[in-house]
Amino acid sequence: MSWLQKLKEGFTKTTTTITRGISDIVTKTKLDDDTLTALEEYLITTDMGPQVAGDLCGYLRSKRFAKEITADEVRGFLAEHVAEKLEPYAKPIAWSNEPGGTDPDVLIVVGINGAGKTTTIGKLLPYLKKQGRTIRVVAGDTFRAAAVNQLRAWCEKADIPIASGVDGADAAALAYQEIVTAKTTGDNLVVVDTAGRLHTKKNLMEELSKVIAVTRKLVDAKHIHCVMVLDATSGQNVLQQVTTFQEYIPLTGIIMTKLDGTAKGGVLLNVVHTKQLCVHFIGVGESADALQAMSADAFARNLFGLGEVTN
């Protein structure tokens, strides 16, 4: 099954919700105020948020107000606008390691408990290796033995070295040592898993800040990539999660997982609009190839049930 087919299949819950809603609302021949108001209110319920919903309906108004339009045409216009808005943020991680350079890039993966950080890292490893990255992994979730074992299994499968410590070991110290090693061996990427932590726990968030602080002692800021894994099934709660994490660490991008498990996939639009963070990858299933690089056009078209462009 191709990625686009997986995306279409994974978006079934969200797509069904949106397409049915639009079909129920757009019943008049011409686009009028009542229809736009009802549409805006409905889009908000898909967790797009009031600003995104208002922007989409404003765009639709500018294009087709008082003109004949069908529900399918509405979906097409909205997908077009979403793709345009997402395009600047649908970006790969901007690696800074240069040929012959001595500093590796450091990818620090963060998120709350259960967001899927460790699994996401495991899925990313073969992808990054194919890009020519020589990788070292830090099992920084030292409070959960299952996470270390899970990550070790992924690393063994990808033939990538992993560093882990005893239960409760200092994750910052582990990260420091592996970055030092990478600078010696010439490996160009250190991936740091971190323990899941509730964004409401100040002491745990300060521990995360420590990982960033020790990393900054070894490499320039341009080499540090703090990426947050978000669980789409959390809906609007992800906005508060991102807000709190940003108070402690310099987030550079997000990965959104479990889009196949929710009917409110529009939350990704809300996060991008509100936080203006790049979306590097999205996940629409459990298999390794269900996590793929973000495509603004593919996301937008599948969000509104339009599928792949055929011409």
VMD Tcl script that draws the C-alpha trace (Angstrom):
set ca {
  {0.00 0.00 0.00}
  {1.42 3.40 -0.98}
  {1.85 6.24 1.52}
  {-0.97 8.21 -0.11}
  {-3.27 5.20 0.24}
  {-2.26 4.87 3.89}
  {-2.91 8.57 4.39}
  {-6.35 8.28 2.82}
  {-7.18 5.22 4.91}
  {-5.79 6.76 8.09}
  {-7.80 9.92 7.60}
  {-11.09 8.05 7.33}
  {-12.50 9.25 10.65}
  {-11.65 12.90 10.08}
  {-12.56 12.85 6.39}
  {-15.92 11.23 7.03}
  {-16.73 13.79 9.71}
  {-15.76 16.76 7.55}
  {-17.30 15.62 4.26}
  {-20.59 14.67 5.88}
  {-20.72 17.95 7.74}
  {-20.06 20.02 4.63}
  {-22.62 18.03 2.64}
  {-25.24 18.64 5.33}
  {-24.50 22.37 5.47}
  {-23.98 23.29 1.80}
  {-27.48 22.58 0.54}
  {-28.36 25.87 -1.13}
  {-27.54 26.71 -4.72}
  {-25.63 29.87 -3.87}
  {-23.18 30.58 -1.07}
  {-24.76 32.92 1.47}
  {-24.12 34.24 4.98}
  {-26.16 31.55 6.71}
  {-24.23 28.79 5.00}
  {-20.86 30.37 5.81}
  {-21.82 30.87 9.46}
  {-22.96 27.27 9.80}
  {-19.83 26.03 8.04}
  {-17.53 28.05 10.28}
  {-19.24 26.77 13.40}
  {-18.95 23.21 12.15}
  {-15.26 23.44 11.25}
  {-14.53 24.63 14.77}
  {-15.95 21.33 16.07}
  {-13.26 19.45 14.12}
  {-10.68 21.12 16.39}
  {-9.40 23.49 13.71}
  {-10.07 26.32 16.13}
  {-12.03 29.54 15.58}
  {-9.22 31.45 13.85}
  {-8.50 28.74 11.29}
  {-12.20 28.12 10.68}
  {-12.79 31.84 10.25}
  {-9.88 32.17 7.84}
  {-11.11 29.26 5.72}
  {-14.62 30.63 5.51}
  {-13.28 34.10 4.74}
  {-11.31 32.63 1.85}
  {-14.39 30.80 0.59}
  {-16.41 34.00 0.84}
  {-13.84 35.89 -1.24}
  {-13.97 33.26 -3.95}
  {-17.62 32.27 -4.24}
  {-19.97 34.46 -2.18}
  {-23.41 34.76 -3.82}
  {-22.25 32.38 -6.54}
  {-23.40 28.87 -7.26}
  {-21.37 26.23 -5.46}
  {-21.61 22.56 -4.52}
  {-20.39 20.76 -1.43}
  {-17.63 19.12 -3.48}
  {-16.50 22.51 -4.73}
  {-16.42 23.82 -1.15}
  {-14.13 20.97 -0.16}
  {-11.89 21.75 -3.12}
  {-11.59 25.44 -2.25}
  {-10.90 24.70 1.41}
  {-8.26 22.09 0.58}
  {-6.58 24.56 -1.76}
  {-6.37 27.19 0.96}
  {-5.21 24.76 3.66}
  {-2.40 23.51 1.40}
  {-1.28 27.07 0.73}
  {-1.27 27.93 4.44}
  {0.53 24.74 5.46}
  {3.20 24.78 2.77}
  {5.65 27.08 4.62}
  {5.48 24.79 7.66}
  {5.59 21.37 5.99}
  {9.36 21.11 6.18}
  {11.96 18.44 6.89}
  {14.30 18.92 9.82}
  {16.97 21.40 8.74}
  {20.17 19.52 9.56}
  {23.15 21.80 10.06}
  {26.00 19.31 10.06}
  {28.46 20.15 7.32}
  {30.91 17.81 5.56}
  {34.10 17.77 7.58}
  {32.44 19.54 10.51}
  {33.15 18.44 14.06}
  {29.72 19.09 15.60}
  {26.96 16.53 15.15}
  {23.32 17.51 14.90}
  {21.36 16.64 18.03}
  {17.70 15.66 17.76}
  {15.97 15.84 21.14}
  {12.53 14.26 21.05}
  {10.06 15.38 23.72}
  {6.41 15.03 24.61}
  {3.96 14.03 27.31}
  {3.40 10.48 28.55}
  {1.89 8.24 25.90}
  {2.39 10.57 22.94}
  {4.48 7.93 21.16}
  {8.00 9.38 21.36}
  {9.91 6.11 21.57}
  {7.91 4.43 18.81}
  {8.28 7.50 16.63}
  {12.06 7.50 17.08}
  {12.14 3.82 16.18}
  {10.25 4.50 12.96}
  {12.49 7.46 12.13}
  {15.80 5.64 12.50}
  {15.77 3.70 9.21}
  {14.46 6.78 7.41}
  {17.29 8.92 8.77}
  {19.86 6.25 8.03}
  {18.76 6.13 4.39}
  {19.40 9.88 4.27}
  {23.04 9.17 5.03}
  {22.95 10.09 8.69}
  {25.39 8.21 10.93}
  {23.47 7.96 14.15}
  {23.96 7.41 17.85}
  {20.90 7.03 20.09}
  {20.50 8.03 23.72}
  {17.86 6.13 25.69}
  {17.01 9.10 27.86}
  {13.75 7.70 29.21}
  {15.60 6.25 32.18}
  {12.48 5.89 34.32}
  {10.75 3.33 32.13}
  {12.65 0.12 31.43}
  {10.16 -0.87 28.75}
  {11.01 2.26 26.79}
  {14.73 1.47 26.87}
  {14.14 -2.12 25.77}
  {11.78 -0.99 23.03}
  {14.26 1.56 21.72}
  {17.12 -0.95 21.93}
  {15.12 -3.35 19.74}
  {14.61 -0.63 17.12}
  {18.32 0.24 17.21}
  {19.42 -3.38 16.86}
  {17.14 -3.76 13.86}
  {18.64 -0.65 12.24}
  {22.21 -1.50 13.37}
  {22.59 1.76 15.30}
  {24.47 2.10 18.61}
  {22.45 3.00 21.67}
  {23.54 4.32 25.07}
  {21.49 3.62 28.17}
  {22.05 3.84 31.90}
  {20.68 2.31 35.07}
  {17.11 3.02 36.11}
  {16.77 6.66 37.03}
  {20.11 7.63 35.49}
  {20.72 11.27 34.60}
  {19.47 11.67 31.03}
  {21.45 14.88 30.59}
  {24.69 13.11 31.51}
  {23.93 10.31 29.03}
  {23.26 12.84 26.28}
  {26.45 14.74 27.11}
  {28.59 11.61 26.87}
  {27.12 10.48 23.54}
  {27.56 13.90 21.97}
  {31.20 13.88 23.09}
  {31.58 10.41 21.57}
  {29.95 11.51 18.31}
  {32.37 14.42 18.04}
  {35.21 11.89 18.33}
  {33.83 9.21 16.00}
  {32.49 11.62 13.40}
  {28.89 10.42 13.68}
  {26.72 13.27 12.43}
  {23.50 12.77 14.41}
  {22.71 12.06 18.05}
  {19.05 11.21 18.71}
  {17.95 11.71 22.33}
  {14.81 10.06 23.60}
  {13.38 11.69 26.74}
  {11.03 10.52 29.44}
  {7.40 11.40 28.93}
  {6.34 14.08 31.34}
  {3.14 15.87 32.13}
  {3.48 19.49 31.12}
  {2.01 20.45 34.50}
  {4.98 19.01 36.45}
  {7.49 21.84 36.85}
  {10.30 19.69 38.27}
  {10.16 17.30 35.32}
  {10.12 20.15 32.84}
  {13.21 21.61 34.52}
  {14.97 18.25 34.06}
  {14.26 18.54 30.37}
  {15.77 22.01 30.35}
  {18.93 20.46 31.76}
  {19.26 18.19 28.72}
  {19.12 21.25 26.48}
  {21.63 23.11 28.67}
  {24.30 20.41 28.52}
  {23.78 20.01 24.78}
  {24.41 23.73 24.30}
  {27.77 23.34 26.03}
  {28.93 21.00 23.26}
  {27.35 22.18 20.01}
  {26.14 25.43 18.49}
  {22.43 26.21 18.70}
  {21.99 25.62 14.95}
  {22.77 21.94 15.53}
  {20.07 21.45 18.18}
  {16.63 20.32 17.05}
  {13.94 20.03 19.75}
  {11.00 18.20 18.24}
  {7.78 17.51 20.11}
  {5.67 14.44 19.41}
  {1.95 15.23 19.67}
  {-0.90 12.76 19.93}
  {-3.71 13.95 17.64}
  {-6.31 12.13 19.74}
  {-5.62 14.64 22.54}
  {-7.41 17.30 20.49}
  {-7.20 20.87 21.75}
  {-5.13 19.78 24.77}
  {-2.04 19.64 22.54}
  {-2.06 23.44 22.33}
  {-1.55 23.78 26.08}
  {1.09 21.06 25.99}
  {3.08 22.94 23.36}
  {2.67 26.24 25.21}
  {4.10 24.81 28.42}
  {6.98 22.98 26.76}
  {7.94 26.18 24.97}
  {8.35 27.87 28.35}
  {11.20 25.49 29.14}
  {12.80 24.46 25.86}
  {13.17 25.97 22.36}
  {10.88 23.78 20.28}
  {11.86 23.75 16.62}
  {9.15 21.52 15.17}
  {6.50 18.86 15.75}
  {5.59 15.36 14.71}
  {1.89 14.54 14.96}
  {0.93 10.91 15.47}
  {-2.28 8.90 15.72}
  {-4.17 10.95 13.15}
  {-5.90 7.69 12.24}
  {-7.35 7.47 15.75}
  {-9.37 10.68 15.77}
  {-12.16 12.41 13.87}
  {-10.58 15.77 14.72}
  {-7.46 15.78 12.55}
  {-8.03 19.49 11.99}
  {-6.15 20.09 15.25}
  {-2.90 20.05 13.28}
  {-4.03 23.20 11.46}
  {-4.77 24.84 14.79}
  {-1.30 24.01 16.17}
  {0.48 25.33 13.08}
  {-1.60 28.51 12.98}
  {-1.25 29.20 16.71}
  {2.35 28.14 17.29}
  {3.86 28.55 13.81}
  {5.99 25.44 14.24}
  {7.12 23.27 11.35}
  {5.47 19.86 10.95}
  {8.20 17.39 10.03}
  {6.29 14.09 10.01}
  {2.78 12.76 10.53}
  {1.63 9.31 11.52}
  {-1.55 7.57 10.41}
  {-1.06 4.03 11.69}
  {1.02 1.55 13.63}
  {3.32 0.25 10.89}
  {6.77 1.77 10.37}
  {5.86 3.19 6.97}
  {2.75 4.89 8.39}
  {5.04 7.67 9.63}
  {6.04 9.85 6.71}
  {7.39 13.28 5.90}
  {4.70 15.95 5.99}
  {3.22 17.04 2.65}
  {0.98 20.10 2.76}
  {-0.92 19.18 -0.40}
  {-1.44 15.52 0.48}
  {-2.57 16.43 4.00}
  {-5.00 19.10 2.79}
  {-6.55 17.00 0.05}
  {-7.04 14.00 2.31}
  {-8.35 16.16 5.14}
  {-11.25 17.12 2.88}
  {-11.62 13.70 1.28}
  {-10.22 14.62 -2.13}
  {-7.42 12.06 -2.31}
  {-4.52 12.06 -4.74}
  {-4.15 14.50 -7.62}
  {-4.49 12.50 -10.82}
  {-3.34 15.00 -13.45}
}
mol new
graphics top color blue
foreach p $ca { graphics top sphere $p radius 0.5 }
foreach p [lrange $ca 0 end-1] q [lrange $ca 1 end] { graphics top cylinder $p $q radius 0.2 }
display resetview
